[in-house]
Amino acid sequence: MAKLAFIGLGVMGYPMAGHLQAAGYDVTVYNRTSTKAEEWVAEHGGSMRDTPREAAVSADFVMTCVGNDDDLRSVCIGPEGAFAGMSANATLVDHTTVSAKVTRELYSAAKEQGVGFLDAPISGGQAGAENAVLSIMCGGDQSVYSAAEPIMKVYSKICRRIGESGAGQLTKMSNQIAIAGLVQGLSEALHFAEKAGLDGRSVVEVISQGAAGSWQMVNRFETMLDDHFDHGFAVDWMRKDLGICLDTANETGASLPVTALVDQFYKDVQKLGGGRWDTSSLLKRLRAID
C-alpha cells in the first residue's frame, strides 16, 4: 500500500489520519505541537517526525489539514516544508479550507518540481471526521485526483473532483455561504418559538419533516435549545472562512448580502466571548439581545 504522511492533527486531522492507519496504510505524522503527534502514535501506531519535510520523505501522498493560508504555506514551502522532502510524482492533498489564491500558488510551485497538488477541502465537522463520513470537494488535475481518490474514500462518504486547481476551495466557499444562512434562519426560528411560548422540541419535530428540514436542524437543535455550544466548528474558524468568501466575492463580482450580515453576527458572538463556541451559537446572540 501507499506510504502516507499526514500534517496537522487538529480535531479533523487527528481522526482522519487514524482512519488511514487503521485501513492498513503506513502513516507518518507531523503536528506543530509535538505532544499531539506523540499522543496519535501512542493511540494508532505509525510514526512521527519533527518537520513537515521529514514527514514527507518517501511518502507517496502527503495530506495536510492545518489552519489558514499562512499555516499552509509554512508546512508546504521553505527548507523544512513538505515540498522539500517530496519525491517527483508524489502528491500533496490539502484538506485545509483556504483561499483559492494560495491553492493556485501552491499548485504552480508543486508542478514546477514535478509534484501533484490537490485542493480538497472537507465538510462534515468533527463528527464527520471521527465517523469517516466527510464530504470532500476537489480541484486539480484529473490524473492526480484519480490516484488520490481511493485514499480519500477511507474517511469520506462522498468525494468529487469539481474542476481545475482552486475549484475545490470555491466549492467549499459555496458550502460555508449556505451554512451561514441556514444557521441564522434556524436560530431565528428557535428564538421565535421560545418568545412565543412554544416547546422548541415539539416545533422541530414537526417542521423538520417538511420543507424547513436540514442537517443543521436535525443535528443541532437540541444543543441549541439547551444552550450548549461546544459541539462542532468554532466561530473563529467560521469567520475566517466567511472572510475568504467575502474577499472572493469582491473579486468575482458576486453579491453576498446575507453572508456579510451573518459574518457580523458572528463578530457579535466573538464579543460575547464565544470565539470557540460552535457556529450554532448565533442563537445565543439573539438571546443576549433580549
Backbone torsions as a table, in degrees:
resi	resn	phi	psi	omega
1	MET	NA	160.3	-178.4
2	ALA	-63.1	147.3	174.5
3	LYS	-90.7	131.6	-172.9
4	LEU	-121.6	153.1	167.5
5	ALA	-123.6	142.4	177.0
6	PHE	-127.9	121.5	-175.7
7	ILE	-112.8	114.7	180.0
8	GLY	108.6	103.0	-175.2
9	LEU	-115.0	55.2	174.6
10	GLY	-80.5	-159.5	-176.8
11	VAL	-64.2	-23.0	177.7
12	MET	-94.0	-51.2	-174.9
13	GLY	-64.3	-35.8	-177.8
14	TYR	-57.7	-53.9	178.6
15	PRO	-70.7	-32.3	179.0
16	MET	-61.3	-47.2	177.8
17	ALA	-62.3	-35.9	177.9
18	GLY	-63.4	-39.8	177.7
19	HIS	-63.2	-37.9	179.3
20	LEU	-65.5	-44.4	178.4
21	GLN	-63.5	-41.3	-179.9
22	ALA	-65.9	-26.8	-179.9
23	ALA	-80.1	-2.3	176.0
24	GLY	105.7	-1.2	177.9
25	TYR	-76.8	150.6	174.3
26	ASP	-89.1	106.0	-172.3
27	VAL	-110.0	128.8	171.5
28	THR	-109.8	132.0	-174.8
29	VAL	-115.0	154.6	170.7
30	TYR	-136.3	138.6	172.7
31	ASN	-142.2	142.7	-178.0
32	ARG	-57.0	-40.9	173.1
33	THR	-91.8	108.0	-170.2
34	SER	-65.3	-26.5	-179.9
35	THR	-62.2	-32.1	177.4
36	LYS	-67.6	-39.3	176.5
37	ALA	-65.4	-40.6	177.7
38	GLU	-61.9	-41.7	178.4
39	GLU	-62.3	-41.8	-178.9
40	TRP	-64.2	-45.6	-179.9
41	VAL	-62.8	-40.2	178.8
42	ALA	-62.9	-33.7	-178.0
43	GLU	-84.7	-39.2	-169.8
44	HIS	-112.6	-16.5	-172.1
45	GLY	93.4	-148.6	-177.5
46	GLY	69.1	-155.4	-178.3
47	SER	-148.0	167.9	179.0
48	MET	-130.7	157.3	176.4
49	ARG	-132.7	166.7	-172.8
50	ASP	-89.5	-14.5	178.9
51	THR	-140.7	157.7	174.9
52	PRO	-58.7	-37.4	179.8
53	ARG	-60.9	-46.8	-179.0
54	GLU	-64.1	-38.1	179.3
55	ALA	-65.8	-33.2	-174.4
56	ALA	-81.7	-16.0	-178.4
57	VAL	-58.5	127.8	177.6
58	SER	71.5	1.1	179.3
59	ALA	-77.4	137.8	173.8
60	ASP	-77.8	-35.7	178.2
61	PHE	-135.5	135.3	175.9
62	VAL	-115.7	122.3	178.9
63	MET	-103.5	135.0	177.0
64	THR	-121.5	142.6	176.4
65	CYS	-151.5	86.5	-174.0
66	VAL	-118.9	-152.6	-169.2
67	GLY	-95.9	-52.9	-172.9
68	ASN	-152.4	-171.6	-177.5
69	ASP	-55.1	-49.1	-177.3
70	ASP	-64.4	-40.4	177.9
71	ASP	-61.3	-42.3	-178.1
72	LEU	-66.2	-45.1	176.7
73	ARG	-57.1	-42.6	-174.4
74	SER	-66.1	-30.5	-179.5
75	VAL	-91.5	-9.1	-178.9
76	CYS	-101.6	-43.7	-171.4
77	ILE	-112.3	169.0	-177.4
78	GLY	93.7	171.7	-175.3
79	PRO	-63.6	-24.2	178.8
80	GLU	-109.0	10.6	179.4
81	GLY	-80.9	163.8	-176.6
82	ALA	-59.4	-39.3	-178.6
83	PHE	-56.7	-35.2	-177.3
84	ALA	-66.5	-23.5	-179.5
85	GLY	-101.3	-7.9	-174.7
86	MET	-83.8	142.6	176.3
87	SER	-84.2	158.5	174.3
88	ALA	-57.7	141.1	-180.0
89	ASN	78.6	-1.7	170.2
90	ALA	-75.0	166.0	-176.3
91	THR	-132.2	135.9	171.6
92	LEU	-102.9	125.3	179.0
93	VAL	-111.0	113.6	-175.7
94	ASP	-99.6	118.7	178.9
95	HIS	-98.1	3.9	178.9
96	THR	-73.0	148.3	169.7
97	THR	-89.1	110.9	-177.1
98	VAL	-137.9	-176.9	178.2
99	SER	-75.4	152.7	174.6
100	ALA	-65.5	-25.6	179.9
101	LYS	-62.9	-50.4	-179.1
102	VAL	-69.0	-32.3	176.7
103	THR	-60.0	-47.6	-179.0
104	ARG	-68.3	-33.7	176.7
105	GLU	-62.4	-46.1	-178.7
106	LEU	-73.9	-32.5	175.3
107	TYR	-59.4	-44.6	-179.8
108	SER	-67.2	-41.6	179.2
109	ALA	-63.2	-40.6	179.3
110	ALA	-65.7	-42.7	-177.4
111	LYS	-62.2	-35.4	-179.3
112	GLU	-61.7	-29.4	179.8
113	GLN	-107.1	15.8	174.4
114	GLY	76.6	23.2	-179.7
115	VAL	-106.9	140.0	176.6
116	GLY	-80.5	152.7	179.2
117	PHE	-144.3	127.4	175.1
118	LEU	-119.9	134.4	164.4
119	ASP	-90.7	123.4	-173.0
120	ALA	-140.1	60.8	179.8
121	PRO	-62.2	157.6	-171.3
122	ILE	-122.3	154.2	174.6
123	SER	-137.1	147.0	-179.6
124	GLY	136.6	-10.0	175.3
125	GLY	70.5	-175.2	-177.9
126	GLN	-58.9	-41.4	179.6
127	ALA	-63.1	-38.5	178.2
128	GLY	-64.4	-38.4	177.7
129	ALA	-68.2	-43.7	-177.9
130	GLU	-66.1	-34.5	-177.6
131	ASN	-97.0	5.2	177.4
132	ALA	59.1	42.6	-179.9
133	VAL	-129.1	39.8	179.8
134	LEU	-73.6	155.6	168.1
135	SER	-100.9	128.9	-177.1
136	ILE	-122.2	127.4	-178.3
137	MET	-116.4	124.0	-166.5
138	CYS	-120.5	148.7	171.1
139	GLY	-130.9	144.2	-179.9
140	GLY	143.6	-175.4	-178.3
141	ASP	-66.3	141.1	-178.0
142	GLN	-60.0	-41.9	-177.5
143	SER	-65.5	-37.1	178.5
144	VAL	-68.3	-43.2	178.0
145	TYR	-61.3	-44.5	-177.8
146	SER	-59.4	-36.8	179.5
147	ALA	-72.4	-34.5	-176.3
148	ALA	-86.3	-20.5	-173.7
149	GLU	-55.6	-45.2	-179.2
150	PRO	-59.6	-31.4	178.8
151	ILE	-71.5	-44.8	-179.2
152	MET	-66.1	-27.7	179.3
153	LYS	-65.2	-18.2	179.4
154	VAL	-60.5	-33.8	-177.0
155	TYR	-122.4	24.1	-179.5
156	SER	-132.0	156.8	170.9
157	LYS	-100.0	-21.7	173.7
158	ILE	-148.3	136.3	179.5
159	CYS	-140.9	121.3	-175.4
160	ARG	-137.6	141.6	169.7
161	ARG	-87.2	123.6	-177.9
162	ILE	-92.2	-32.5	-177.9
163	GLY	173.8	-154.3	-176.8
164	GLU	-73.3	179.9	-176.6
165	SER	-51.5	131.1	-177.8
166	GLY	99.0	-19.9	-176.8
167	ALA	-65.7	-33.5	177.7
168	GLY	-64.7	-45.2	179.6
169	GLN	-65.5	-38.4	177.8
170	LEU	-64.9	-35.6	176.7
171	THR	-67.6	-39.7	177.4
172	LYS	-63.3	-35.2	175.7
173	MET	-61.7	-42.5	177.2
174	SER	-59.5	-39.4	178.3
175	ASN	-61.3	-46.5	-177.6
176	GLN	-69.6	-35.2	176.0
177	ILE	-60.6	-45.5	179.9
178	ALA	-64.4	-42.5	-178.7
179	ILE	-63.8	-42.6	-177.2
180	ALA	-56.6	-47.4	179.5
181	GLY	-66.2	-39.4	-180.0
182	LEU	-63.1	-45.4	-177.1
183	VAL	-67.5	-38.4	177.2
184	GLN	-64.7	-43.7	178.7
185	GLY	-61.5	-43.1	178.5
186	LEU	-64.6	-41.5	179.0
187	SER	-61.1	-43.5	179.8
188	GLU	-66.2	-38.7	179.7
189	ALA	-64.2	-44.8	179.8
190	LEU	-67.9	-38.7	177.8
191	HIS	-63.1	-44.0	178.9
192	PHE	-61.2	-44.3	179.6
193	ALA	-61.4	-42.3	178.1
194	GLU	-61.1	-47.1	-177.6
195	LYS	-67.1	-26.4	179.2
196	ALA	-85.1	-1.7	178.1
197	GLY	80.8	21.0	-179.0
198	LEU	-92.9	158.1	173.4
199	ASP	-82.0	115.2	-174.2
200	GLY	-60.0	-38.1	-179.1
201	ARG	-66.1	-39.5	178.3
202	SER	-66.9	-38.6	178.3
203	VAL	-61.3	-49.3	-177.6
204	VAL	-66.1	-37.4	178.9
205	GLU	-54.4	-37.3	-178.9
206	VAL	-83.3	-52.9	-170.7
207	ILE	-73.8	-22.0	179.2
208	SER	-68.6	-17.0	179.7
209	GLN	-88.2	-4.7	-179.4
210	GLY	-112.6	-153.6	-174.1
211	ALA	-66.8	-19.0	-178.9
212	ALA	-81.2	-11.8	-175.3
213	GLY	-61.8	146.1	177.9
214	SER	-159.5	165.7	174.9
215	TRP	-58.4	-42.5	-179.2
216	GLN	-59.9	-42.1	-179.5
217	MET	-64.8	-48.4	-176.0
218	VAL	-65.5	-39.4	-171.6
219	ASN	-96.2	-12.5	-174.6
220	ARG	-123.3	-13.6	-171.1
221	PHE	-63.0	-38.3	-176.5
222	GLU	-66.9	-45.5	179.3
223	THR	-67.4	-33.1	176.2
224	MET	-64.4	-45.5	178.9
225	LEU	-63.1	-33.8	-178.9
226	ASP	-85.3	2.0	178.7
227	ASP	63.8	36.9	176.6
228	HIS	-112.3	121.6	-173.2
229	PHE	-130.5	45.3	177.6
230	ASP	-125.3	43.2	-172.2
231	HIS	-124.3	39.9	176.8
232	GLY	157.7	-151.6	-173.0
233	PHE	-61.2	126.3	-172.6
234	ALA	-76.7	151.0	178.7
235	VAL	-57.9	-41.1	179.6
236	ASP	-57.3	-41.3	179.7
237	TRP	-72.4	-35.7	178.7
238	MET	-64.7	-39.8	178.1
239	ARG	-65.6	-36.7	175.2
240	LYS	-59.2	-46.6	-178.6
241	ASP	-65.8	-43.4	-179.1
242	LEU	-66.9	-31.8	174.5
243	GLY	-61.8	-40.4	176.0
244	ILE	-62.8	-43.2	179.6
245	CYS	-60.5	-46.5	-176.2
246	LEU	-69.5	-38.1	176.5
247	ASP	-63.6	-42.0	-179.7
248	THR	-68.4	-36.3	177.0
249	ALA	-62.0	-38.2	177.1
250	ASN	-64.1	-35.2	179.8
251	GLU	-72.7	-37.3	-175.0
252	THR	-92.5	-15.0	-177.3
253	GLY	87.5	11.1	177.8
254	ALA	-74.4	149.1	179.1
255	SER	-105.1	120.7	-177.5
256	LEU	-128.5	62.7	-175.8
257	PRO	-65.2	-39.5	-179.6
258	VAL	-69.1	-42.0	178.8
259	THR	-60.6	-42.4	179.1
260	ALA	-63.1	-38.6	179.9
261	LEU	-68.4	-45.5	-179.9
262	VAL	-65.3	-34.2	175.7
263	ASP	-58.4	-40.4	177.6
264	GLN	-69.1	-33.8	175.7
265	PHE	-63.7	-39.8	176.4
266	TYR	-66.2	-31.4	174.2
267	LYS	-62.2	-40.2	176.3
268	ASP	-61.5	-40.0	178.3
269	VAL	-62.2	-42.0	177.1
270	GLN	-59.7	-39.1	179.5
271	LYS	-66.7	-23.9	175.9
272	LEU	-79.8	-1.8	-178.0
273	GLY	91.4	17.0	-173.1
274	GLY	-103.9	29.2	-179.5
275	GLY	-59.7	-30.4	179.5
276	ARG	-98.8	0.0	171.9
277	TRP	-67.4	158.6	177.9
278	ASP	-78.3	169.4	-170.5
279	THR	-65.3	-19.4	178.7
280	SER	-72.6	-2.5	-179.7
281	SER	-70.3	1.6	171.6
282	LEU	-56.8	-29.1	176.8
283	LEU	-65.2	-37.3	179.8
284	LYS	-63.4	-34.5	176.4
285	ARG	-61.6	-44.8	179.9
286	LEU	-64.4	-40.1	176.7
287	ARG	-63.9	-35.4	-178.1
288	ALA	-69.7	-24.2	-179.2
289	ILE	-70.5	-29.7	-176.6
290	ASP	-60.2	NA	NA
